[in-house]
């Protein structure tokens, strides 16, 4: 028997005024899988993730989380999902512990879980700091901690490392790698960093202009790419694959 | 119990957000006190008023044979001619003493007609005296109330040569009893205006800013009850308003002996109703936009007309008659008039029940409408 996917999107379409952001996307995410949604700015990654998060509604198609639609199940689904949005700013003059306590209270969790999260995200020394005084990387770790506070079955992270320096990015990666080793969480992460997708995820979906161009494990994708090119002088990368699919680099 | 814990955490978070901002103490508490102190003192103690008068030269240089110049006689008998050092500042000085209305100091300047007209246009002098055949003419702008007052005072002195006003006029009864002073008029207005400003900027701008920072979106992506967020926001704001208004009133009580002549429980109800009205309006105004610039504009559209028209600093009865019924329907006017009636006229629940109902209904209607179109994302 095939296990029920944790996330399933069937022929999902979404447009904003004149822009068609997502065009007929189908995805299936099984339990425990870390999936990267890879694509340049404007590829439709955030819109797709926001529809999975229940923030946006698809124009057509269907999205189910653990076999359930958002309508009528909001409260239950919010309890099993952890979210980190692009560029969320928390209350400036709230301390790290107070911010976590606030979000913990929505899940009826107490001080113990807050302490655990502070430990996981490595902000022990900053627990009494105001959010406004945190560095970009520390704020991003706090956002990740808030996403993890309810010990979610599904983690949805929208560009969690964009704008961070390599060290800060590595710190986020380490937290997510540990999570992958120790928990049964499924994750969708949007990114336009190839190395992030390679390092963290076991399944990669490449999107551009609202469509899925290719998907598979890194190995599958690169094998496919090598098969298409006859003359290979160096090891192929996801960058090469993206260029061959779209005719341009991912950061253009 | 768990829901109450959520509400408690939300309320505490929003309290901390406000109280940790150093500007809150100044703008919320100290600034209204400074304003009441400044305006209260300025309009309570009458200072000396200097009135500058131009006298056209020929009136002061009559032919030698004619010694009946009324103006010259008046000035020689009553005013003090400037010393050679003072000549640059004025030519004659007349101090009209009045303990109750404040002293009027008339400074007279000799000049030609053209120069006098120029000085009048510049506002340096506001009245020109000219004597023709023993008759004094007063030239001034009849629309200028200050010039009118100068005319009335001068006319009472010049003429038959009799000085009508004395240092202590027993016929003048200045009203200085509690409830009739400017400070009694001002403080209720400042309290109402404080509530309006605090709700509109605290709630409206707070919501718009949180929406623009995507914090609202993040909050509703949890099992948080949406109504709890708004309840916490409004609770925090109303309690802050209560503290700010109480401090302002206590200051007025100690500094100006202000008292509440009416019913205290009605005052509390009316204060609460005003807070409900402006909280509802604030939620409505901030229900849709996530752009803080647009939010600024929307808030100003609500607060500016009321601040100018609702009679906070000066009576709205100075506006044209046709506009008064409209102005009286503004929530700020309703609240201010109600608070003034309790403070100064001894009003109780019977007199304030209707304003309380109107303000509460206004708040509820705006709140529910705002909630219907509220954009969390």
HADDOCK unambig.tbl for C-alpha pairs under 7 A between the chains (distance, minus, plus):
assign (segid A and resid 75 and name CA) (segid B and resid 223 and name CA) 5.31 0.50 0.50
assign (segid A and resid 78 and name CA) (segid B and resid 221 and name CA) 6.26 0.50 0.50
assign (segid A and resid 78 and name CA) (segid B and resid 222 and name CA) 5.18 0.50 0.50
assign (segid A and resid 78 and name CA) (segid B and resid 223 and name CA) 5.65 0.50 0.50
assign (segid A and resid 79 and name CA) (segid B and resid 222 and name CA) 6.88 0.50 0.50
assign (segid A and resid 79 and name CA) (segid B and resid 223 and name CA) 6.44 0.50 0.50
assign (segid A and resid 88 and name CA) (segid B and resid 213 and name CA) 5.88 0.50 0.50
assign (segid A and resid 88 and name CA) (segid B and resid 214 and name CA) 5.23 0.50 0.50
assign (segid A and resid 88 and name CA) (segid B and resid 215 and name CA) 5.97 0.50 0.50
assign (segid A and resid 89 and name CA) (segid B and resid 213 and name CA) 5.30 0.50 0.50
assign (segid A and resid 89 and name CA) (segid B and resid 214 and name CA) 6.71 0.50 0.50
assign (segid A and resid 89 and name CA) (segid B and resid 215 and name CA) 6.13 0.50 0.50
assign (segid A and resid 90 and name CA) (segid B and resid 215 and name CA) 6.09 0.50 0.50
assign (segid A and resid 91 and name CA) (segid B and resid 17 and name CA) 6.99 0.50 0.50
assign (segid A and resid 93 and name CA) (segid B and resid 17 and name CA) 5.45 0.50 0.50
assign (segid A and resid 93 and name CA) (segid B and resid 20 and name CA) 6.42 0.50 0.50
assign (segid A and resid 94 and name CA) (segid B and resid 13 and name CA) 6.95 0.50 0.50
assign (segid A and resid 94 and name CA) (segid B and resid 16 and name CA) 6.84 0.50 0.50
assign (segid A and resid 94 and name CA) (segid B and resid 17 and name CA) 6.50 0.50 0.50
assign (segid A and resid 102 and name CA) (segid B and resid 9 and name CA) 5.58 0.50 0.50
assign (segid A and resid 102 and name CA) (segid B and resid 10 and name CA) 6.52 0.50 0.50
assign (segid A and resid 105 and name CA) (segid B and resid 5 and name CA) 6.69 0.50 0.50
assign (segid A and resid 105 and name CA) (segid B and resid 6 and name CA) 5.20 0.50 0.50
assign (segid A and resid 105 and name CA) (segid B and resid 9 and name CA) 6.93 0.50 0.50
assign (segid A and resid 106 and name CA) (segid B and resid 6 and name CA) 5.79 0.50 0.50
assign (segid A and resid 106 and name CA) (segid B and resid 222 and name CA) 6.65 0.50 0.50
assign (segid A and resid 106 and name CA) (segid B and resid 223 and name CA) 5.77 0.50 0.50
assign (segid A and resid 106 and name CA) (segid B and resid 224 and name CA) 5.17 0.50 0.50
assign (segid A and resid 107 and name CA) (segid B and resid 223 and name CA) 6.78 0.50 0.50
assign (segid A and resid 108 and name CA) (segid B and resid 2 and name CA) 6.21 0.50 0.50
